[in-house]
Amino acid sequence: MNLAIAMMGGKGQALQSNVSPPCPLEKRYVWRVASALKWAFADFDTVTVEADRQTLSPEDRKRWSTC
């Protein structure tokens, strides 16, 4: 958070060089991807998916089953 605030104020380079990363670069990126996926799957709504499945016409089912 401090780095983001410093960067917005144009002081990010100075702060970044004085801060040691909490973990290796690879682990930081894995954590970012995992966090994004967590929120993507948390918002997955099976109720509306099922409602769509029940209301699709046979033509629409055939059209979308090839995607």
Sequence and secondary structure as in RCSB ss.txt:
>XXXX:A:sequence
MNLAIAMMGGKGQALQSNVSPPCPLEKRYVWRVASALKWAFADFDTVTVEADRQTLSPEDRKRWSTC
>XXXX:A:secstr
 HHHHHHHTT HHHHHHH   SS HHHHHHHHHHHHHHHHHHT  HHHHHHHHHH  HHHHHHHTT 
